[in-house]
Amino acid sequence: MIVLGYNGFGRSAEIFGRLFRATGIDRHLLYGHDSSAALVIDGELVAAVEEERLNREKKTSSFPVNAMRWCLESAGISFDDVDKFAFAWQFSQDVVNKMITEITEDRAATVEQKFARLERLAETHAAMFSEAATEADFLQHTGHRLDPEKLVRVPHHIAHLMTGYHLSGGGDAAFLVSDGRAEWLSSIMGEVRDGEVKVFDDMTIDSRHSLAMLFSVVTRYLGFVPNNDEYKVMGLAGYGAPPEPNPFLEHVVEMCPDGTYKIPYPANAVPAYYDLFDRVFGGDAECREEFDYRVRVASAAQHMLETVTAGQMRTLETRSDLPRVIFEGGLALNCVNNSKLLERSRFTGMDVSFGASDVGVAIGAALFTGGQAGTPPRTGTSPYLGPSYDGQEIHAALQQYADQVVWRELDPADVPREAAHLMRERCVIGWFQGRMEYGPRALGNRSILANPKFPDIKDIINERIKHREQFRPFAPVVLEHRAPEVFELGKKTSSPYMTFVVPVRPEYQEKIQGACHVDATSRIQTVTEQSNPLLAELLREFTELTGIPCLINTSFNVAGEPIVCSPADALSCFLKTEMDHLFLGNFLVSRI
């Protein structure tokens, strides 16, 4: 059984830009963002890649034709060989009727406004959501005419759930899925027991009251890009304690005793939210540019998000007696919240996958579809699912840049030792190895690495290399067996995907200050010999040389660009920055 999962729409940017003003700062507020493809063969996840890594358009919503073709070519097959195509959206008649009802029952809207919204929905449905539109989109971009019986439309939140469920090994678990919006809901919870999914329907949250979308409005209010820069708000929050009482909890979010919640306006009511936020925080357009004001709002927003999701988690605890919980959806990228949810709950374990946001739904849709067809998923936990390049391909890319770089080829066994020696000093390296990782985090194959002991290393990387805001923290990568020595892991024993933030032990806060946030926490990645042998060897060599048990690990890109995929991408990025050296497979590259 061969299943190709995918997410993305050929016309999403056009339709949402024209009908819903999803342009400029709001360009990512659309369906299909983070488009991708994933290939499952006989239950095994064998390949997956985000379209942005190939078309070089960050967070693209485009139809993932390049991702699809790479997945198929990597397995030596074609579209004709695929048994099922799994699309991570299902706009059924029932769903569309609920979307219509959401508009017609909006008491705050005038009749004229309702008609206008219904007209926009009708055009969007005809262009993107309908069965005919889905099949036409596929044909236009791939040249392959689908057999309608081969196309399986998977509900978006079920695709999210299946990603987390199968990548964590399956088994019984409670779950919470929360994101901006799926087809019309923003959050579901329930449990998977004996392989059967049970959604607690009375606890679903529709998109009108989306917590993630509210956090996106706050992101926009603070001058950042919504549905892209929420992690900046999370980072800013660490610079100050939330105000008491919290204006968001006093005046914006209404929490209900059953764990549900309500917000005052739809997410597109930006002027109304700006007026409300200015009023409750005593701000204005000028204040929003001030660091201290931004910190106060950000810390309040982070506290609000933590409080509301904790209410959901308390309800989930009372409804399910299972010891483990899966948290997926875009909101699960808020790794500060993840750690607090786990530690303050009765759950003994929480899993958040490397594909928790919409990048992962192609994987979940494919695994779900294969399982429904009678092929049980037997996937592993490795995020290294993308393209790799051999020495000949790397050398060909180097030749294209021969007037700008010099290089020497190392014995493969010497690569970790050479890199470790360089990073004894204030040296920042690009690290390009093996198959590209999947998801929004660089997990050690397309990374920028540095020694965290230097007080100014964070500023150097932010300013000279990443070209981003100075307040942004960096994550450490550490051998899993050394992690408890450096970090207070709580209930966690590992964090392989940078989806949890933990306190740095006091005795290490100065030793690794480049990877320690202002609030003395770190978003850690733990590594084992099995998960990434080369990176594990580099960490061993570096620790032996320096006594420092971790490295700064940040994504190999600059602000506004996707993580690099190919050797040419890596060389181009290297030359745009002040990185000191680049390890391109076995080649050590330097500027002329």
C-alpha positions in Angstrom: 0.0 0.0 0.0 1.5 3.3 -1.2 -0.1 6.5 0.3 1.0 10.1 -0.6 -0.3 12.6 1.9 -0.3 16.3 1.2 -1.4 19.8 2.3 -1.6 22.9 0.2 -3.9 24.7 -2.3 -2.9 26.1 -5.7 -5.0 29.2 -5.3 -5.0 29.9 -1.6 -2.8 33.0 -1.7 -4.8 34.4 -4.6 -8.2 33.7 -3.2 -7.5 34.8 0.4 -5.5 37.8 -0.7 -8.4 39.0 -2.9 -11.4 38.1 -0.8 -10.0 38.2 2.8 -7.1 40.8 2.5 -4.5 38.1 3.4 -1.6 40.2 2.0 1.3 42.1 3.5 1.6 41.5 7.3 -1.5 39.2 7.0 -0.2 37.1 4.2 -0.1 33.8 6.2 -3.7 34.0 7.4 -5.0 31.5 4.9 -5.7 27.8 4.4 -2.9 25.5 3.3 0.0 27.4 4.8 3.1 25.2 5.4 2.2 23.0 2.4 4.0 19.7 2.3 4.0 16.1 1.1 4.7 12.7 2.9 5.1 9.2 1.5 4.0 6.1 3.4 4.8 2.7 1.9 3.4 -0.4 3.6 2.8 1.6 6.8 6.3 3.0 6.9 6.9 6.8 6.6 9.8 6.8 4.1 9.9 10.5 2.9 8.5 13.9 3.8 9.4 17.4 2.8 7.9 20.9 3.1 7.3 22.7 -0.2 9.0 25.8 1.1 12.3 24.0 1.3 12.1 23.4 -2.5 10.4 26.5 -3.8 12.2 28.7 -1.3 9.1 30.6 -0.3 8.8 30.6 3.5 5.5 29.1 4.8 4.2 28.7 1.3 0.6 27.6 0.8 1.2 26.6 -2.8 0.2 23.2 -4.1 3.1 21.0 -3.0 4.0 19.6 -6.4 7.8 19.8 -5.9 7.4 18.1 -2.5 5.2 15.4 -4.0 7.6 14.8 -6.9 10.7 14.6 -4.6 8.9 12.1 -2.3 8.0 9.9 -5.3 11.4 10.1 -7.0 13.2 9.3 -3.7 11.3 6.0 -3.7 11.7 5.4 -7.4 8.0 5.5 -8.2 5.5 7.7 -10.0 2.0 9.1 -9.4 0.6 6.0 -11.2 2.0 3.8 -8.5 0.2 5.5 -5.7 -2.7 3.6 -4.2 -4.2 6.5 -2.2 -3.7 10.2 -2.1 -4.5 11.7 1.4 -5.5 15.3 1.5 -5.4 16.9 5.0 -8.7 18.7 4.6 -12.3 17.5 4.5 -14.9 20.1 3.6 -17.9 17.8 3.7 -21.4 18.9 3.3 -21.8 18.9 7.1 -18.7 21.0 7.6 -19.8 23.6 5.0 -23.3 23.8 6.5 -21.7 24.6 9.8 -19.5 27.3 8.2 -22.7 28.7 6.7 -24.5 28.6 10.1 -21.5 30.3 11.7 -22.1 33.3 9.4 -25.9 33.4 9.5 -26.1 33.1 13.3 -23.6 35.9 13.9 -25.8 38.3 15.9 -23.2 41.1 15.6 -23.3 41.1 11.8 -25.7 43.0 9.7 -27.7 41.3 7.0 -25.5 43.0 4.4 -22.4 41.8 6.1 -23.7 38.2 6.2 -24.5 38.2 2.5 -21.0 39.5 1.7 -19.4 36.8 3.9 -21.6 34.1 2.3 -20.6 35.3 -1.2 -16.9 35.1 -0.2 -17.5 31.6 1.2 -19.3 30.5 -1.9 -16.4 31.7 -4.1 -13.8 30.1 -1.9 -15.7 26.8 -1.8 -15.9 26.7 -5.6 -12.3 27.6 -6.1 -10.7 25.5 -3.3 -12.9 23.4 -1.0 -15.2 21.5 -3.3 -14.5 18.0 -4.6 -14.2 19.3 -8.1 -11.8 22.1 -7.1 -9.6 19.7 -5.2 -9.4 17.3 -8.2 -8.8 20.2 -10.7 -6.0 21.6 -8.5 -4.3 18.2 -8.5 -4.6 17.8 -12.2 -3.4 21.4 -13.0 -0.2 21.1 -10.9 0.8 17.5 -11.4 -0.6 16.7 -14.8 -2.0 13.5 -13.3 -5.8 12.9 -13.5 -6.9 11.5 -10.2 -9.2 8.5 -9.9 -11.7 10.0 -7.4 -11.7 6.7 -5.6 -8.0 7.1 -4.8 -8.4 10.6 -3.2 -9.1 10.5 0.6 -10.0 13.7 2.3 -9.0 13.6 6.0 -10.4 16.0 8.5 -7.7 18.5 9.4 -7.7 17.9 13.1 -7.7 14.1 12.7 -4.6 14.5 10.5 -2.9 16.6 13.3 -3.9 13.9 15.8 -2.6 11.0 13.7 0.8 12.8 13.3 1.3 13.0 17.0 -0.2 9.7 17.7 1.8 7.6 15.3 5.1 9.5 15.7 4.9 8.9 19.4 4.6 5.2 18.9 0.8 4.8 19.1 -0.9 3.3 22.1 -3.7 4.6 24.3 -3.5 8.4 25.0 -5.6 11.4 25.7 -5.2 14.2 23.3 -5.7 18.0 22.8 -5.4 19.5 19.3 -5.5 23.3 19.1 -4.6 25.6 16.2 -5.8 28.7 14.4 -8.6 26.9 12.6 -9.2 23.6 10.8 -12.2 23.4 8.5 -14.4 25.3 11.0 -13.2 24.2 14.4 -10.1 25.5 16.2 -9.7 22.9 19.0 -10.7 19.3 19.8 -9.9 17.0 22.7 -10.6 13.3 23.5 -8.8 10.0 23.7 -7.5 7.2 21.5 -8.2 3.8 23.1 -7.5 0.5 21.5 -6.9 2.4 18.2 -10.3 4.0 18.3 -10.6 7.8 18.3 -13.2 9.4 20.5 -13.7 13.1 20.3 -15.4 14.8 23.2 -17.8 16.8 21.1 -19.0 19.0 23.9 -15.4 20.3 24.4 -14.8 21.4 20.8 -14.1 25.1 20.2 -15.2 26.7 16.9 -12.9 29.0 14.9 -14.9 32.1 16.1 -13.3 31.6 19.5 -9.9 30.4 18.4 -7.3 30.9 21.1 -4.5 30.5 18.6 -6.0 33.2 16.4 -6.3 35.5 19.4 -2.6 35.0 20.1 -2.0 35.8 16.4 -3.9 39.1 16.8 -1.7 40.0 19.7 1.4 39.1 17.6 0.1 41.5 14.9 -0.6 44.2 17.6 3.0 44.1 18.7 4.2 44.6 15.1 5.0 41.1 14.1 3.7 38.8 11.4 0.6 36.8 12.5 0.7 33.1 12.0 4.4 33.3 11.7 6.0 35.3 14.5 4.1 34.0 17.6 7.4 32.5 18.9 8.7 36.1 19.1 5.9 37.0 21.5 6.7 33.8 23.5 10.3 34.9 23.6 9.5 38.5 24.7 7.3 37.2 27.5 10.4 35.9 29.3 11.7 39.4 29.9 9.0 40.2 32.5 6.3 38.9 34.7 2.7 39.2 33.6 0.7 42.1 35.0 -1.6 41.3 37.9 -4.5 41.2 37.3 -4.0 40.1 33.7 -5.9 42.4 31.4 -6.5 39.6 28.9 -8.1 37.4 31.5 -10.1 40.3 33.0 -11.3 41.9 29.8 -10.7 39.7 26.7 -11.1 36.0 27.3 -14.1 34.5 29.1 -13.2 31.2 30.7 -16.1 28.8 31.3 -16.2 26.3 34.2 -16.2 23.3 31.8 -12.9 24.3 30.3 -14.2 26.0 27.2 -13.7 29.7 26.5 -15.0 32.6 24.5 -13.3 35.6 22.9 -15.1 38.9 22.1 -14.5 39.4 18.4 -13.6 37.3 15.4 -9.9 37.3 14.6 -10.4 39.5 11.5 -11.9 42.3 13.7 -8.4 43.8 14.0 -9.4 47.5 14.7 -11.8 46.4 17.5 -9.0 44.3 19.1 -6.5 47.1 18.8 -8.9 49.5 20.5 -9.6 46.9 23.2 -5.9 46.2 23.8 -5.0 49.9 23.9 -7.7 50.5 26.4 -6.9 47.6 28.8 -3.1 48.1 28.6 -3.1 51.9 28.4 -1.3 51.9 25.1 -1.4 53.5 21.7 0.5 53.2 18.4 3.6 54.8 19.9 3.6 52.6 23.0 3.5 49.5 20.8 7.0 50.3 19.6 8.5 50.4 23.1 10.3 47.4 24.4 8.9 47.5 27.9 5.3 47.9 26.7 5.8 45.0 24.3 7.1 42.8 27.1 4.1 43.7 29.3 1.6 42.7 26.6 3.6 39.6 25.6 3.9 38.3 29.1 0.2 38.9 29.7 -0.6 37.1 26.4 1.6 34.1 27.2 0.1 33.9 30.7 -3.4 34.0 29.2 -2.5 31.2 26.7 -1.1 29.1 29.6 -4.1 29.7 31.8 -6.7 28.9 29.1 -5.0 25.7 27.9 -4.5 24.6 31.5 -8.3 24.9 31.9 -8.7 22.6 28.9 -6.2 20.2 30.3 -7.9 20.0 33.7 -11.1 19.1 31.9 -9.3 16.4 29.8 -7.9 15.0 33.1 -11.4 14.5 34.5 -12.7 13.0 31.2 -9.9 10.5 30.6 -8.1 8.2 33.0 -5.2 7.6 30.6 -1.7 8.5 31.9 -0.3 10.0 28.6 -1.4 13.0 26.6 -0.7 14.0 23.0 -0.7 17.8 22.2 -0.7 18.8 18.5 -1.7 21.7 16.3 0.0 25.1 15.9 -0.6 26.1 19.5 1.7 23.1 20.5 4.6 25.0 19.1 4.4 27.2 22.2 7.0 25.1 24.0 7.0 27.2 27.1 3.3 26.3 27.6 3.9 22.7 26.8 6.3 22.2 29.7 4.0 23.9 32.2 0.9 22.0 31.0 2.7 18.7 31.6 4.2 19.6 35.0 1.0 21.0 36.4 -1.2 18.1 35.2 -1.6 14.6 36.5 -0.4 13.2 33.2 2.9 11.3 33.5 3.9 12.0 29.9 3.2 14.4 27.1 4.2 14.0 23.4 4.5 16.9 21.0 5.8 15.8 17.6 8.3 17.4 15.2 5.3 18.0 12.9 2.9 19.5 15.5 2.0 22.5 13.3 0.4 22.3 9.8 3.7 21.0 8.3 2.8 17.7 9.9 -0.7 17.1 8.6 0.5 15.5 5.4 2.2 12.8 7.5 -0.9 12.3 9.7 -3.2 12.2 6.7 -1.1 9.6 5.0 -0.7 7.4 8.1 -4.4 7.6 8.8 -5.4 6.7 5.3 -3.1 3.7 5.2 -4.5 2.5 8.5 -8.0 2.8 7.3 -7.1 0.8 4.2 -5.9 -2.0 6.4 -2.1 -1.3 6.5 -1.2 -0.5 10.2 1.3 2.3 10.5 4.7 1.1 11.7 6.6 4.4 11.6 9.7 5.3 13.5 10.4 8.6 15.3 13.1 10.0 13.1 12.5 13.6 11.7 15.3 13.1 9.1 13.0 12.4 6.2 14.0 14.9 3.5 16.6 15.2 0.7 20.3 14.2 1.2 23.2 14.9 -1.2 26.3 12.8 -1.9 29.9 14.0 -2.2 29.7 14.4 -5.9 26.6 16.7 -5.7 28.2 18.8 -3.0 31.4 19.1 -5.0 29.5 20.3 -8.0 27.8 23.0 -5.9 31.2 24.1 -4.5 32.5 24.5 -8.1 29.7 26.9 -8.8 31.0 29.1 -5.9 34.7 28.6 -6.6 35.4 32.3 -7.0 34.0 33.0 -3.4 35.0 30.0 -1.3 37.8 27.5 -0.7 37.4 24.0 0.7 39.1 20.9 1.7 37.7 17.4 1.9 38.1 15.7 5.3 38.1 12.0 6.2 34.5 11.4 7.5 35.8 10.3 10.9 37.6 13.7 11.3 34.6 15.9 10.7 33.2 16.0 14.3 36.7 16.5 15.7 37.5 19.3 13.3 34.2 21.1 14.0 34.7 20.7 17.8 38.2 22.2 17.7 36.9 25.2 15.8 34.1 25.8 18.2 36.4 26.0 21.2 36.6 29.7 20.3 34.0 32.3 19.3 33.4 30.5 16.0 30.0 30.0 14.4 29.7 27.2 11.9 27.1 26.0 9.3 26.4 22.3 9.7 24.9 20.6 6.6 24.7 16.8 6.9 22.6 13.8 5.8 18.9 13.9 5.2 17.1 17.2 5.9 15.0 17.3 9.0 11.2 17.8 8.8 9.3 20.5 10.6 10.0 24.0 11.8 13.0 23.3 14.0 16.5 22.6 12.9 17.4 19.3 14.5 21.1 19.0 13.7 21.3 18.3 10.0 20.6 21.8 8.6 21.9 23.8 11.6 24.0 26.7 12.7 26.1 25.7 15.7 28.3 27.6 18.2 29.8 27.5 21.6 27.3 28.7 24.3 29.9 29.8 26.8 30.6 33.3 25.3 28.4 36.1 26.8 28.1 37.9 23.4 27.6 34.8 21.2 23.8 35.3 21.1 24.2 38.9 19.9 26.8 37.9 17.3 24.5 35.2 15.8 21.3 37.4 15.9 23.0 40.5 14.4 25.7 39.2 12.0 24.3 35.8 10.9 20.5 35.5 11.5 19.7 39.2 10.9 17.0 39.2 13.5 15.9 40.8 16.8 18.4 40.9 19.6 15.9 39.6 22.2 15.5 36.3 20.5 17.0 33.3 22.4 18.8 30.3 21.1 18.3 26.6 21.9 20.9 24.1 23.1 21.5 20.6 21.8 22.8 18.1 24.4 23.4 14.4 24.7 20.3 12.8 26.2 22.2 11.2 29.1 23.9 14.5 30.0 20.7 16.5 29.9 19.6 15.9 33.6 23.0 17.2 34.7 22.4 20.6 33.0 18.6 21.0 32.9 15.7 20.5 35.3 13.7 18.1 33.1 10.8 17.5 35.4 8.6 14.7 34.0 10.5 14.6 30.8 13.4 12.2 30.1 14.1 13.5 26.7 13.1 16.3 24.3 14.3 15.3 20.8 12.3 17.9 18.8 12.8 21.1 20.7 9.1 21.1 21.8 9.7 21.7 25.5 11.3 24.5 27.5 13.0 23.6 30.8 14.9 25.5 33.5 18.7 25.6 33.3 20.3 24.4 36.5 21.9 27.4 38.4 25.4 26.0 38.2 25.2 26.0 34.4 23.5 29.3 33.7 26.7 31.2 33.2 28.5 28.2 31.6 26.0 28.1 28.7 24.7 31.7 28.8 24.5 31.9 25.0 21.8 29.1 25.1 20.1 30.3 28.3 17.2 32.7 28.0 16.8 35.8 30.2 14.4 33.8 32.4 17.0 31.0 32.9 15.3 28.5 30.7 16.2 26.7 27.4 14.3 25.0 24.6 16.4 21.9 24.5 17.0 19.2 21.9 18.3 15.9 23.3 20.3 13.6 21.0 21.3 10.0 21.2 23.7 7.8 19.2 20.7 6.2 17.6 18.8 9.4 16.7 21.7 11.3 15.1 25.1 9.5 15.3 27.2 12.3 13.7 25.8 15.0 15.9 26.2 12.8 19.0 29.9 12.3 18.1 30.3 16.1 17.6 28.8 16.7 21.1 31.1 14.1 22.6 34.2 15.6 21.0 33.2 19.2 22.0 32.4 18.2 25.6 35.8 16.4 25.9 37.6 19.4 24.6 35.8 22.2 26.5 33.9 20.6 29.4 30.8 22.2 28.1 28.1 19.6 27.5 26.0 21.3 24.8 26.1 23.5 21.7 23.9 26.3 20.5 21.7 24.9 17.7 19.7 27.2 15.5 18.2 26.8 12.1 20.4 27.2 9.0 18.7 30.2 7.4 18.4 34.0 7.8 15.3 35.9 8.8 12.6 35.6 6.2 14.0 32.5 4.4 13.3 28.8 4.8 15.8 26.5 6.3 18.4 25.5 3.6 17.7 22.3 1.7 20.5 21.8 -0.9 24.2 22.4 -0.9 23.6 25.5 -3.1 21.1 26.9 -0.6 23.7 26.3 2.2 26.5 28.1 0.3 24.2 31.0 -0.7 23.2 31.5 3.0 26.7 31.1 4.2 27.9 33.9 2.0 25.1 36.2 3.1 26.2 36.0 6.7 29.3 36.3 8.8 29.4 32.6 9.7 33.0 31.6 10.1 33.0 28.1 8.4 30.7 25.7 6.8 30.7 21.9 7.1 29.1 20.7 3.9 29.1 16.9 4.3 32.8 16.0 4.6 33.9 19.4 3.1 35.2 22.2 5.3 34.3 25.4 3.5 35.7 28.9 4.2 35.5 32.3 2.4 38.3 33.4 0.1 
